[in-house]
Every structure is written in C-alpha cells, then in structure tokens.
Amino acid sequence: EQHSSDLKNCTKDEFDEFKNLNTEYKEKFGFPFVIAVSGKKKLEILEKFKKRIQNNKNDELNEAIAQVKTIAKIRLNQI
C-alpha cells in the first residue's frame, strides 16, 4: 500500500513537511496520524494531513478510527 503511494520518493521538503506534521499531530492529538494510503499518492496524503491537523481532537479521533476500519477492510479483502 505504501509502496504505490510513492512515499519512499519524497523530496527533502516533502519529507521535512511530513516529519513536522507528524510531530505537531502527535503533540496536538496524543496519537499517531492514521490514513488508509491505498490508492492515494504522497501529495494527496500530505494534503489530507494538512487538512486533518486542523480538526478538533474528538473529530480527529473519529476520523482515525474510520481510517483503521478502512485499512482493516482493505487487508481482509486481500486475504
């Protein structure tokens, strides 16, 4: 899933932005950023990250739970 998103080929600026967003996100919400990356490219993931970090904690917790469910469904369908 992550391979097709091209996350391994981030520019230095993209990598730094992901790193900074990760730090800010964990400090704000107290849990890691979760997103189902299947079918998404790195710039789409980055944009969703920037948008979701603006959420309040309750809304983001609900979104993170929804993302975990999506990831589980994708993996179950692969079995």
Phi, psi and omega per residue, in radians:
E1 nan -0.846 -3.121
Q2 -1.230 -0.526 -3.140
H3 -1.085 -0.785 -3.101
S4 -1.237 -0.300 3.128
S5 -1.393 -0.216 3.109
D6 1.246 0.405 3.140
L7 -1.143 -0.438 -3.140
K8 -1.280 -0.192 -3.102
N9 -1.961 0.660 3.095
C10 -1.245 2.537 2.970
T11 -1.251 2.962 3.104
K12 -1.056 -0.727 3.130
D13 -1.112 -0.756 3.104
E14 -1.102 -0.774 3.124
F15 -1.044 -0.808 3.134
D16 -1.087 -0.679 3.129
E17 -1.161 -0.763 3.066
F18 -1.044 -0.783 -3.127
K19 -1.068 -0.807 3.141
N20 -1.149 -0.727 3.106
L21 -1.114 -0.701 3.106
N22 -1.032 -0.798 -3.141
T23 -1.097 -0.859 -3.135
E24 -1.079 -0.723 -3.119
Y25 -1.103 -0.842 -3.137
K26 -1.089 -0.673 3.114
E27 -1.171 -0.682 -3.089
K28 -1.299 -0.776 -2.994
F29 -1.818 -0.404 3.121
G30 1.449 0.183 3.072
F31 -2.587 2.789 -3.072
P32 -1.298 2.706 3.063
F33 -1.165 2.258 -3.139
V34 -2.168 2.252 3.076
I35 -2.597 2.427 3.042
A36 -1.346 1.889 -3.034
V37 -1.487 -0.171 -3.114
S38 -0.964 2.161 3.118
G39 1.434 0.055 -3.135
K40 -1.963 2.551 3.048
K41 -1.684 2.843 -3.023
K42 -0.991 -0.669 -3.117
L43 -1.223 -0.581 3.058
E44 -1.168 -0.729 3.103
I45 -1.084 -0.770 3.136
L46 -1.082 -0.748 3.116
E47 -1.118 -0.729 3.108
K48 -1.134 -0.657 3.098
F49 -1.045 -0.848 -3.126
K50 -1.083 -0.661 -3.138
K51 -1.252 -0.803 -3.062
R52 -1.212 -0.475 -3.139
I53 -1.161 -0.264 3.096
Q54 -1.428 -0.224 -3.133
N55 -1.123 2.820 2.951
N56 -1.450 2.916 -3.012
K57 -1.073 -0.737 -3.113
N58 -1.123 -0.813 3.120
D59 -1.102 -0.693 -3.115
E60 -1.249 -0.622 3.066
L61 -1.068 -0.764 3.100
N62 -1.097 -0.688 3.111
E63 -1.173 -0.720 3.117
A64 -1.083 -0.726 3.102
I65 -1.102 -0.744 3.104
A66 -1.080 -0.665 3.129
Q67 -1.173 -0.696 3.095
V68 -1.083 -0.730 3.106
K69 -1.092 -0.724 3.113
T70 -1.099 -0.766 3.122
I71 -1.075 -0.758 3.127
A72 -1.065 -0.770 3.133
K73 -1.096 -0.745 3.122
I74 -1.060 -0.807 -3.110
R75 -1.196 -0.675 3.095
L76 -1.115 -0.676 3.112
N77 -1.180 -0.378 3.121
Q78 -1.419 -0.254 -3.105
I79 -1.345 nan nan
